[in-house]
Amino acid sequence: MAEQYNTSAPRMAVKVPINSDLLRKARELNIDLSATLEWALKEELSRGIAAQWGKENRVAIKSYNDFVEQHGCFGDEFREF
């Protein structure tokens, strides 16, 4: 699967407000904040891209589903299960 963003892009420092107790507890456990934020953003990006794709292709998806409901799935006649 192709990357959804440039993984070799330079890093950039940002200022993000965060719950102070959450930050304290994460630091106590030596959680890598940068890696955790990047992981969370990548997950959100994936969900957002998937949702956007679904919206952009909803007409085609509905059309295909209607076709399958009416005529069956392509290759049904060859199924042995």
N, C-alpha and C positions, 0 to 999 in steps of 0.2 A: 504494500500500500504506500502510495506517495505521501511524503510529509506534507502537513497542512500549513507549515510555516518554515521559514529559513532557519534550520537548526544551527547553522554556523554564523548567524548574525551576531554582531558584537553585543555584549551585555551592557545594560544601561541601569544606572542607579535610580531608584524611585523612592519617593516618600509616601508611605501608606499608613494611615491611622489604623490601629488595631487595639483590641481589648487588652488592657495592661495585664490582667491576670492570666489571660490566655498566652500572651507573650512570655510572661515570667515562667509559667509552667512548661512551655515549649523549650525555653532556654535551659531549664533545670534538667530536661531530658536530652539535651544536646541535639535537638531537632534542627536540621539544616533548613532555615527559613526560605532561602532562595530556591533550593531544590523542591521544597514542598509547594511553594507558590507556583513555580513553573509547572509542576505536575498537575496542580489543580487547574491552572489556566489552560493547559493542554486538554484536560478532560472536558472543561466547559466549552472550549473551542470545538472539539469533536461533536459534542451534543448540539451546539449551535449550528454547525455546518450541516449535520444530519437533519435537523429541524428545517433549516432553510431549503435543503434539497427536497424534502417532503412537500413543503409548500409550493416550491417551483414546479414540482412534477405531479401535483395532486390530480390534475385533470387526466394525465396519462395513466396514473395508477388506478384511478376510478374506472377509466375506460377498459383497462386490462382486466380488472376484477369483474366488471360487468360481462366482459367477453367470456372469462373462465366460468362464471356462474351460468351463462347461457349455453356455452359449447363444451365446457370441460377444459382441462389443462392440456397444453401442447404435449403430445407424446403419451397421453393416457392409454392409447390403444396398445402401446408397447410395454406397459408396466406389468411386472410379474409379482408385485407385492401389494 
